Structures are given as C-alpha cells and as structure tokens.
Amino acid sequence: MVDQSSTSRILIVDDEPDLRSIYKRFLEIEGYPCRTAGDGEEAMDMLAVEDFSLVISDINMPGMSGIDLLRELGDKYSDVAVLMVSAIDDRKVAVDSLQLGAFSYMIKPVSRNELVINVVNGLRRRFLEIAHRRQSEKLEDLVQRRTRKLLEAKQELVVASEETVLRLAKAAEFRDDETAQHTLRMSHYCRIISYGCGFDANRCELIRLASQLHDVGKIGIPDAILLKPGKLTADEFTLMKEHARFGFRILSDSRARLLQVGAVIARAHHEKFDGSGYPDGLVGEDIAIEARIAAIADVFDALTSKRVYKNALPVTAAIDILREGRGHHFDPGLLDIFLADMDAVNRIREQFQDSGDQAGIKSRMPQ
C-alpha cells in the first residue's frame, strides 16, 4: 500500500476550537496536511474549492449537524472518506452514521492512537473503494466493448451463414442447372407463404434462406442419371428420389438452426399432403410446415420457368395445376395463402427473371 500521508488532505470539522487544534496537531505529526472548519456550512464551502481525501466531523454542532454534513458529503463528494466523532455513546446514532456511509464512529475524548488508526483505516478503505469502482468502470467499459464486438461477430456469422447457404445451393446448381434464378425465386415465394402464416420476421427469413437448400442432395446423384436427356427408368427415378435423403444427410448433423431447417426442407419438400410423396410417404401436418411451404414454391417456379426440355407455362395455367393439387399434393391452407398474393409473386418473377435460355444441362420438374 502506498503511503498516503503526504497526498491525503484532511478536513477537521468541530465547533470546539481546542479539539480542532488537537486533532490537527496529532495528524500533522503523522504527516497528514490538515485544514479545519467550525461548522458544517463552512466545511461545505471549503469542499467546494479544495480537494480533501477525508473529513473528521463532530456530530453535535450548531446549524448543520454532523449527520446533515454526512448526508451532503454522500450526495456531492462520494469519494471523500468520513469519520464521525461524538461526545455521546449513542448506539442508534452510530448505526445511522455507518448506514449513511461513515467509515467509523469515535467517542470523545479521542486519543492520538485511536485517531491515527481510524484515519489510516479510513484512507485505506477509501483507496480500495475508489480502486474497486475504477476497476468496475473499466470492466463495464470492457464488457460494453466486447459486447459490441460480439454483436459485430454475430452479424458476421449471420452473413457467413447466408453465404454458406448460397454456396451450397450453387454447388447443387452446378450439378443441375435448372436456372440461375430458380433458387432465389422459390425462396422468396416461401417467404410470402411464411408471412401469410403469421410467422415473425425472423422465422420468415429463416425459411427463405433454408429453402434455398432444398435440392442440395442432388450433389449425390450420379451424372448418368442427373444429366440424362431422356426419360428416367423406374430404377433411375428411384435413385433420383434419393436426393431428398442425401440432402438431409448433408445438413442434418449441423448445430446451426439454419442448416437444421434446411435439412428438414431437403428431406420433405417432395412429400405430398395426401401421403403419396417421397421419401417417407408422410401425410398432412406430419410433413413439416417448412417443407409444405417449399413444395408449393418449388413446383410453381418449375412450372413457370423455361427449360431446355419444355417451355414455361403461363402463370394462369400453373395456378390451375396447383389448384388441381390442392389437398392432394399441396396443403390447402398454405396454397390459398400463396394464391391470394399473386401480385407479390409476380413482382418476384419480374425481379429474378432468367437471363435467356439455359443451354446445356437438363433440369427435372419436381415430381
């Protein structure tokens, strides 16, 4: 502990001049510079223009009492240590003084040793409290700065997660080039339906992003099947359908919520509401709602997009096909939500138009 006697100025407040002089002499012998005041008002005037580390105050004084002075010090000069002195040994006054922030309570007459010991302890406690408060402020500042960094890192992680989804979706497109914009269009259709379901913005965005992974399992389909220009045999189609399971296996072990939802959609987006879909033959609401949403978006975009093996259907014809599948292929409630907002659907189609005919690799409409 650093010797504080030469740097700690002490203010002695007492209405008895002799006691002020005695306390001052005791403490200056120990190296503490001291000033004195005859009452609380004078003490407050001095504190307004001078710096003191510690105040020694009598309790019973005319005008502002020592207790009143203690309260004022607590409100305006919380860094100043206060020692109270009284001619009366009153337990209640002592307790009140300590509760108001006094460091100690001494009974007159106060010996030199008692005074010095209490001053040393008071200054030490003041030093520790100030150091603790400053350390707490530093820690609070550090926590705030780290919190900001964590929020920035979280935002970067969100961006990285979205980038991961886009890269995985692109990897599937390299194997099966349906169209450069198919994945984006169908994901925005998914958000339209999700919003119509009353989901909050975070969940709608989660489904939009995760739906872009619906066909990632095509990475595992052999080129001889995926790129075959003609009709698939029964055995080939059976293997083709495995892309749903492959996608689930690629994504399902992730701890990230985004990829977990992507895994659900990848596995179940070819399930049909009446149970005739694949790979698990699920019925109705046993199919995850995210997959039921993706099924509508995926089929609609496939119907209305041009492929090397087919022309795009008009939107009205595609709507008729969707309606024929209401309650059979598609969840009727979700389909109604989608069809009720065709203005938004058309805006998305205009925003993400295909850039010309897609030459080369054949893409198969969802079955």
PETANOR-V835498 format. One line per field, one symbol per residue. phi: phi as a letter, one per 30 degrees, with the letter a starting at -180 (. if undefined). psi: psi as a letter, one per 20 degrees, with the letter a starting at -180 (. if undefined). burial: # if it has 16 or more other ideal C-beta (glycine too) atoms within 10 Angstrom, else .. A space follows every 50 residues. Layout:
BEGIN
phi: ???
psi: ???
burial: ???
END
This chain:
BEGIN
phi: .ddcddccdcccbadceddddddddeddddjcdbbbbdadddddddddcb cbdbbcbddcbdiddddddddddddcbddddbccbbdcdcdddddddddd jddabccddcdddddddddedddddeeddddddddddddddddddddddd dddddddddddddddddddddddddbdeadcedddddddddedddddidd eddddddeddddcdcdddeddeeecdcddcdddddddededdeddddddd cdddddeedddedddedcdcdcedjcdbccidbhdddeddddddddddde dddccdbdcaddddedddddddddddicdcddddddddddbddddddddd dcddcidcdjddccdec
psi: pqojhiioppppoqiohghggggggghhhjjppqrqqirhghghhhhhiq pqhqpopqgoqqcorhggggggghhhmiipqppqpqipnogghgggghhi jqhroqpqqprgggggghgghghgggggggggghhgggggggggghgghh hghgghhgghgghgghgghhhhhhhnmgqhigggghhhhhhgggghijqr hghghgggghhijhjhiihjpqhhghjphaqqrggghghhiihghggghh hhiqiphghghhggghhjijqqhjjjariikqpcjhpphhhhghgggggg hghjqprhiqqpqqhhhhgggghhjpifgqpgghgggghilhghghhghh hmqqmrqoqdpqqppp.
burial: ...##..#.######...##.###.##....#.#.#####..##.##... .########.#..#######.##...#..#######......##.##... .#####...#....##.###.##..##....................... .............##..##..##.#####.################..#. ..###################...##.....#...#..##########.# #......##.#############...##...#....############## #####.#.....#....##..#..##..###..##.##.....##..##. .#.#...#..####.#.
END
